Amino acid sequence: MSEIKIVRTTAPKEKPQDETKLGFGAITTDHMFVMDYTEGKGWHDPRIVPYAPIALDPFAKCLHYGQEVFEGLKGYRGDNGQILLFRPDENFKRINRSDERMCIPRLDESLCLEGLKKLVELDKEWVPHAPGTSLYIRPFVIATEPKLGTDSSKNYLFMIVLSPSGAYYPQGFNPVKIYVETKYVRAVRGGMGEAKTGGNYACSLKGQEIAHEQGYSQVLWLDGVEQKYIEEVGAMNVFFVIDDEVVTPMLTGSILPGITRKSCIELLKSWGYQVSERRISVDELLAAGKEGRLKEAFGSGTAAVISPIGELKIDEHVLPLSGGKIGPISQKLYDQLTGIQWGRIPGPAGWSVKVCD
Ligand SMILES: *Cc1c(COP(=O)(O)O)cnc(C)c1O
């Protein structure tokens, strides 16, 4: 295995004083992890260096054709000060699945995880202390070959950058209003919806803007073929509780396979709930809503963990949910997952990974 070289900064930056004003993804730390890929040579020179802008040739392929993938996870500061990660091996497995789809060479998952742990340990003072705050971790790969041809790149850059981030629910765990987009779509059958890649976000911006204009915080996307079946919300997967069944859309290739989604399914099953991964149509939701059988809805993702849905807008229909309150299953999953993430509750083996004390 390649040795990871470490070059420490000689000019550490000032850390944010007010942890209630961290926001999301705006502050950089002192170091970053970098590794290069060159055709014929493979991935090489894994290193941790002082955080700095990178030089990129204006012809670099990622700038023109969107050949890139990314991941998102968090570092949590436990009660005894130890730094914890949540199922980080799953993120590196997923980046390789995204790589496969985007014709990017596979990464060595254990080397990436080792690099991530070393980086977080080096920058551990940047993991904020206030309740609900965390260190957001962003691994990514970009195509760097300076050539305007549209074939896949011969060179790549893999990086991990860190950002101390604020609590997602500074005013407390709260339901959100969701707008069901019935004109634009995010992903199509056979497209790249299941890859964590920037293009899926670029094509979501328009719908997001429309939802915001109407006072909704996020978009719920429908399938790109019939625009009939529920897929996912912005950067979250989605669950519905209909009667006694917990339903989430099955992974058909156009939905991002969330690690929080997978964790929710595993926890719910271990608690004895009936969980179905299946297709679920807007019509089924509307009917269940009218008949009073739709008990709860929530999104799942690294950023918010669980995001209870208080209202769904579908064309001219407005569907209130759980009386605008947090449903019991949403609350139970939120408590359990955040408990495991912050090291207060023991989780299944391998879910909580300690970086350092
Ligand atoms: C990252 C992401 C999610 C959530 O995945 P987690 O692993 O649970 O954070 C859901 N949808 C999209 C489009 C995403 O990019």
The ligand as an SDF file (V2000), in Angstrom:
LIG
                    3D

 15 15  0  0  0  0  0  0  0  0999 V2000
  -26.1820   11.8680   -1.1410 C   0  0  0  0  0  0  0  0  0  0  0  0
  -27.5640   11.7990   -1.6220 C   0  0  0  0  0  0  0  0  0  0  0  0
  -28.6090   11.2190   -0.8750 C   0  0  0  0  0  0  0  0  0  0  0  0
  -28.4560   10.7350    0.5470 C   0  0  0  0  0  0  0  0  0  0  0  0
  -27.4770    9.7840    0.7370 O   0  0  0  0  0  0  0  0  0  0  0  0
  -26.8730    9.5290    2.1860 P   0  0  0  0  0  0  0  0  0  0  0  0
  -25.8070    8.5250    1.9460 O   0  0  0  0  0  0  0  0  0  0  0  0
  -27.9670    9.0230    3.0380 O   0  0  0  0  0  0  0  0  0  0  0  0
  -26.3600   10.8410    2.6550 O   0  0  0  0  0  0  0  0  0  0  0  0
  -29.8510   11.1170   -1.4600 C   0  0  0  0  0  0  0  0  0  0  0  0
  -30.0850   11.6040   -2.6920 N   0  0  0  0  0  0  0  0  0  0  0  0
  -29.1230   12.2010   -3.4220 C   0  0  0  0  0  0  0  0  0  0  0  0
  -29.4500   12.7080   -4.7620 C   0  0  0  0  0  0  0  0  0  0  0  0
  -27.8320   12.3160   -2.9150 C   0  0  0  0  0  0  0  0  0  0  0  0
  -26.8810   12.9090   -3.6460 O   0  0  0  0  0  0  0  0  0  0  0  0
  1  2  1  0
  2  3  1  0
  2 14  2  0
  3  4  1  0
  3 10  2  0
  4  5  1  0
  5  6  1  0
  6  7  2  0
  6  8  1  0
  6  9  1  0
 10 11  1  0
 11 12  2  0
 12 13  1  0
 12 14  1  0
 14 15  1  0
M  END
$$$$
